[in-house]
């Protein structure tokens, strides 16, 4: 078992019965549990345990170890440790020492050890497990230093009110936003002047007071960094996204925040906010250029070859020649209808009749299970075939 945030590992011989003692009893009930499809995780005992503890379950697909990479990587390191050091001895007796070394090892991606993230400081190792002096260089600006500073501001509350969190109380709590409109909503003296948002503003002011709200420039706010059109590579390498804004580590008088409070309820001083909206647009080209084919038979054969190639590429079962011909013909009909009967298809999907200007206004249209536009006739019982009773609309 591995915690995804702190990388804290545990190794137990069974799953459900021992899961209570080393994990839930020490750290509480986890919000989400990610497991593979092993029998021990699919048993009735483990499922009942998750229901009892109100834990969400996430199953990883079979034969894809990267879906649960942290646990699989820990398994490989654990096996390598036993194979190198305890090949000829009873390796099960040394599991606690191996886990202790893993918990005290600094992870390169988070620049901290699991013990530092859980306890706030590293654990003391036996002499045989310690690294050589000078092998670890501590950076005073890393996340651990910030974590220690934040934890020093959290004090134990022995006589707490019933509404406060158990055991701890925060000394300072503030909110910041990069929207002047949102800031003025949250700090309004009379929130009723904006009736469409009255309930939302009242809910915000119920759980905060105006003195706790601050305005920060958009360049200094990393809360919506991922929605500004940043690339995935830049997001991965952005330390502010993973460890919080860098200005939070500075003294409070150097924070780039302000409180542009206004005494009146007028929003004339609020400047217009212009934001860039990034929306992905997917353009799909037709599989076959029908304008280059002279006859319908040639178009159907060409489309069948394309569909056959797609099935082989996706390692799907190839359809029979008759089924392949039927699929190719239906695909060509759909493309032609989408090109020339787009408005009629939109009206039919919405449950409306075509407009009076359409040539199909006098007909009763519907869309079948293959997403093809057809005409419903009154020939039920007279003609046996489905295509004759409900002919396809060809542009």
C-alpha positions in Angstrom: 0.0 0.0 0.0 1.3 3.4 -1.0 -0.1 6.9 -0.3 -0.1 8.9 -3.5 0.7 12.2 -1.9 3.3 11.4 0.7 4.6 8.1 -0.9 4.3 6.5 2.5 4.6 2.7 1.9 3.1 -0.2 3.9 3.5 -4.0 3.4 1.1 -6.4 5.0 0.6 -10.1 4.4 -3.2 -9.8 3.8 -5.5 -7.1 2.7 -8.7 -6.6 4.5 -8.0 -7.9 8.0 -4.6 -6.1 8.4 -5.7 -3.0 6.5 -7.4 -1.7 9.7 -4.3 -1.9 12.0 -1.4 -0.3 10.1 -3.3 2.2 7.9 -6.8 3.2 9.1 -5.9 3.1 12.8 -2.9 5.4 12.1 -3.9 7.7 9.3 -7.7 7.5 9.2 -10.0 6.3 6.4 -8.7 7.1 2.9 -11.0 8.9 0.5 -10.2 6.8 -2.5 -8.6 3.4 -2.9 -7.0 2.4 -6.2 -6.5 -1.4 -6.7 -6.0 -3.8 -9.5 -8.4 -6.7 -10.3 -6.8 -9.2 -8.0 -9.0 -11.8 -6.2 -8.1 -10.4 -2.8 -9.5 -7.0 -3.8 -12.6 -8.5 -5.5 -13.5 -10.6 -2.5 -16.7 -10.0 -0.5 -14.7 -9.2 2.6 -12.8 -6.3 1.0 -15.9 -4.9 -0.7 -17.8 -5.0 2.6 -14.9 -3.2 4.3 -14.9 -0.4 1.7 -18.7 0.0 2.1 -18.3 0.1 5.9 -15.6 2.7 5.7 -17.3 4.7 2.9 -14.2 4.5 0.6 -14.4 5.1 -3.1 -13.0 2.3 -5.3 -11.0 2.8 -8.5 -10.0 -0.3 -10.5 -7.0 -0.2 -12.8 -7.2 -2.0 -16.1 -5.5 -5.4 -16.5 -1.9 -5.6 -17.7 -1.4 -1.8 -17.5 1.0 -1.2 -14.6 1.4 2.5 -15.2 -2.2 3.0 -14.2 -1.0 2.6 -10.6 2.6 3.5 -11.1 3.5 4.5 -7.5 2.5 1.1 -6.1 4.0 -0.9 -9.0 7.3 1.0 -8.7 7.4 0.3 -4.9 6.8 -3.4 -5.6 9.8 -3.5 -7.9 12.1 -1.6 -5.5 10.9 -3.9 -2.6 11.7 -7.1 -4.6 15.1 -5.7 -5.7 16.0 -5.0 -2.0 15.1 -8.5 -0.9 16.9 -10.1 -3.9 20.1 -8.1 -3.3 20.4 -8.2 0.5 18.2 -11.1 1.8 18.5 -13.8 -0.8 19.7 -16.5 1.6 18.0 -15.4 4.8 14.4 -15.1 5.9 13.5 -11.9 4.1 10.1 -11.6 5.9 11.9 -10.7 9.1 13.5 -7.6 7.6 10.4 -6.0 6.0 10.1 -3.3 8.8 13.8 -2.2 8.2 13.3 -2.1 4.5 10.1 0.0 4.9 11.9 2.3 7.3 14.7 2.9 4.7 12.1 3.6 2.0 10.2 6.1 4.3 13.4 8.0 5.0 14.6 8.2 1.4 14.2 11.5 -0.3 12.1 11.4 -3.5 13.6 13.3 -6.4 10.3 14.5 -7.8 9.0 16.0 -4.5 12.4 16.7 -2.9 11.3 15.2 0.4 11.0 11.8 2.1 7.6 10.2 3.0 8.5 10.6 6.7 9.1 14.4 6.3 5.7 14.8 4.6 3.9 12.7 7.3 5.7 13.8 10.5 7.2 17.1 9.5 10.7 15.9 10.0 12.7 12.8 9.0 13.0 9.8 11.1 16.3 8.7 12.9 17.8 5.7 11.2 19.9 3.0 12.7 23.7 3.4 12.0 23.6 0.7 9.3 20.9 2.4 7.3 22.3 6.0 7.4 23.8 7.6 4.4 27.4 8.9 4.4 27.8 12.5 5.8 27.6 15.2 3.3 25.7 13.1 0.8 22.4 15.0 1.2 22.3 18.8 0.6 19.3 20.5 2.1 17.9 23.5 0.1 16.4 26.1 2.5 13.9 27.2 -0.2 12.4 23.8 -0.9 8.9 22.7 -0.1 10.0 21.0 3.2 11.2 24.4 4.6 7.9 25.9 3.7 6.0 23.0 5.3 8.0 23.4 8.5 7.3 27.1 8.6 3.5 26.5 8.1 3.4 23.8 10.7 5.1 26.1 13.2 2.2 28.4 12.9 -0.3 25.7 13.7 -0.7 25.2 17.4 -2.5 22.5 19.4 -5.8 23.7 20.8 -6.6 21.9 24.0 -9.9 23.7 24.7 -11.4 24.0 21.3 -15.0 25.0 20.5 -17.3 22.3 19.0 -17.1 24.0 15.5 -13.3 24.0 15.1 -11.3 21.1 13.6 -10.2 18.5 16.1 -6.7 19.1 17.6 -5.6 22.1 15.6 -6.6 25.7 14.9 -5.3 28.0 12.1 -3.8 31.3 13.1 -4.3 33.1 9.8 -6.9 32.5 7.1 -7.2 34.6 4.0 -8.7 34.4 0.5 -7.4 36.0 -2.6 -8.8 36.3 -6.2 -7.6 37.8 -9.4 -11.0 39.1 -10.3 -12.0 42.6 -9.1 -15.7 41.7 -9.7 -15.4 38.7 -7.5 -13.5 40.7 -4.9 -16.2 43.4 -4.7 -19.0 40.8 -4.6 -17.3 39.2 -1.5 -16.8 42.5 0.2 -20.0 44.2 -0.5 -21.7 46.0 2.4 -25.1 45.5 0.7 -25.0 42.4 -1.4 -28.7 42.8 -2.4 -27.9 45.3 -5.1 -26.9 42.4 -7.4 -30.0 40.3 -7.1 -29.0 37.6 -9.6 -26.0 36.7 -7.4 -27.5 37.6 -4.0 -27.7 34.1 -2.6 -24.1 33.2 -3.7 -22.7 36.4 -2.2 -24.6 35.8 1.0 -23.2 32.3 1.2 -19.6 33.5 0.7 -20.0 36.3 3.3 -21.5 33.8 5.7 -18.2 31.8 5.9 -15.8 34.7 5.6 -15.5 38.4 6.4 -14.3 41.3 4.1 -11.0 41.7 6.0 -10.0 38.2 4.9 -10.3 38.9 1.1 -7.5 40.2 -1.0 -7.0 41.1 -4.7 -4.0 39.7 -6.6 -2.9 40.2 -10.2 -3.6 37.3 -12.6 0.1 36.8 -13.2 0.6 36.0 -9.5 -2.4 33.7 -9.1 -1.7 30.0 -10.0 -5.1 28.7 -9.1 -6.3 28.8 -12.7 -2.9 28.3 -14.3 -4.1 25.1 -16.1 -7.0 27.0 -17.8 -4.9 29.7 -19.4 -3.7 27.7 -22.3 -0.4 26.5 -20.7 1.3 23.5 -22.3 1.5 20.2 -20.4 5.3 20.3 -20.3 5.3 23.8 -18.8 2.7 22.7 -16.2 4.8 19.8 -15.1 7.9 21.9 -14.7 6.0 24.8 -12.9 7.0 24.7 -9.3 4.3 27.2 -8.3 1.6 24.8 -9.5 2.9 21.9 -7.3 4.2 23.8 -4.3 2.0 26.9 -4.2 2.8 30.5 -5.2 6.4 31.5 -4.5 5.3 34.8 -3.0 3.7 32.9 -0.1 7.1 32.0 1.2 8.1 35.7 1.5 7.1 38.0 4.4 3.5 39.1 4.3 4.4 42.7 3.7 6.0 41.6 0.4 2.9 39.7 -0.9 1.6 41.1 -4.2 -1.9 41.5 -2.8 -4.2 44.5 -2.0 -7.6 45.4 -0.7 -9.2 47.9 -3.1 -12.1 48.5 -0.8 -14.9 50.9 -1.9 -17.4 52.5 0.4 -20.2 52.7 -2.1 -22.0 49.8 -3.8 -21.2 51.2 -7.3 -19.1 49.1 -9.6 -17.9 52.0 -11.8 -14.4 51.7 -10.4 -14.2 48.0 -11.4 -12.4 47.9 -14.7 -13.5 45.7 -17.5 -11.9 42.3 -17.3 -10.9 40.8 -20.6 -10.0 37.1 -20.5 -8.8 34.7 -23.2 -11.0 31.7 -23.7 -9.2 28.6 -25.0 -11.5 26.1 -26.6 -10.3 23.0 -28.4 -11.8 22.5 -31.9 -11.5 19.1 -33.6 -11.8 19.0 -37.4 -12.4 15.7 -39.0 -11.9 15.1 -42.7 -14.1 12.6 -44.6 -12.6 9.1 -44.9 -13.1 9.2 -48.7 -13.3 12.1 -51.1 -16.5 11.2 -53.0 -15.9 13.9 -55.6 -13.0 11.9 -57.0 -15.1 8.7 -57.6 -17.3 8.5 -60.6 -19.8 5.8 -59.6 -21.6 4.7 -56.4 -20.2 1.2 -56.7 -16.6 2.5 -56.8 -17.3 4.7 -53.9 -18.7 1.8 -51.8 -15.8 -0.4 -52.7 -13.3 2.3 -51.8 -15.1 3.0 -48.5 -15.1 -0.8 -47.7 -11.4 -0.9 -48.2 -10.9 2.0 -45.8 -13.2 0.4 -43.1 -11.3 -2.9 -43.5 -8.0 -1.1 -43.0 -9.3 0.6 -39.9 -10.5 -2.7 -38.4 -7.1 -4.3 -39.0 -5.3 -1.3 -37.5 -7.4 -1.5 -34.4 -7.0 -5.3 -34.3 -10.8 -5.9 -34.6 -12.5 -8.8 -36.2 -13.0 -8.2 -39.9 -16.6 -8.3 -40.9 -18.0 -10.5 -43.7 -18.0 -9.0 -47.2 -21.8 -8.5 -47.2 -21.6 -6.7 -43.8 -18.6 -4.7 -44.9 -20.6 -3.6 -48.1 -23.6 -2.6 -45.9 -21.4 -0.5 -43.5 -19.6 1.2 -46.4 -22.9 2.1 -48.0 -24.4 3.4 -44.7 -21.2 5.5 -44.1 -21.5 7.2 -47.5 -25.2 7.9 -47.0 -24.5 9.5 -43.7 -21.7 11.8 -45.1 -24.0 12.9 -48.0 -26.9 13.7 -45.6 -24.6 15.6 -43.3 -23.3 17.6 -46.2 -26.7 18.5 -47.9 -29.4 17.9 -45.3 -27.8 19.3 -42.1 -30.7 21.5 -41.2 -33.3 18.7 -41.7 -31.2 16.4 -39.5 -30.9 19.1 -36.7 -34.7 19.7 -36.8 -35.4 16.0 -36.7 -33.1 15.4 -33.7 -34.8 18.2 -31.9 -38.3 16.7 -32.5 -39.4 19.4 -34.9 -40.7 19.2 -38.4 -38.5 20.6 -41.2 -39.0 24.2 -42.1 -41.6 25.1 -44.8 -38.7 26.1 -47.2 -37.3 22.5 -47.1 -38.3 20.1 -49.9 -38.9 17.5 -47.1 -41.4 19.6 -45.2 -44.4 17.4 -46.3 -42.7 14.2 -45.1 -42.5 12.6 -41.6 -38.8 12.2 -40.9 -36.9 10.1 -38.3 -33.4 9.0 -37.7 -32.7 5.2 -37.3 -30.2 3.4 -35.1 -27.4 3.9 -37.8 -27.9 7.7 -37.6 -29.4 7.8 -41.1 -32.3 10.1 -42.0 -35.4 8.2 -43.2 -39.0 8.9 -44.2 -41.8 7.1 -42.3 -44.5 5.9 -44.7 -48.0 4.4 -44.3 -47.1 1.1 -46.0 -47.0 -0.9 -42.7 -48.0 -4.5 -43.4 -48.2 -4.1 -47.2 -44.5 -4.3 -47.9 -42.3 -6.6 -45.8 -38.8 -5.0 -46.0 -37.7 -2.3 -43.6 -36.0 -0.2 -46.4 -39.1 -0.1 -48.5 -41.4 0.9 -45.6 -38.9 3.5 -44.4 -36.9 4.7 -47.4 -33.5 6.5 -46.9 -33.4 10.2 -47.9 -30.8 10.5 -50.6 -29.7 14.1 -51.4 
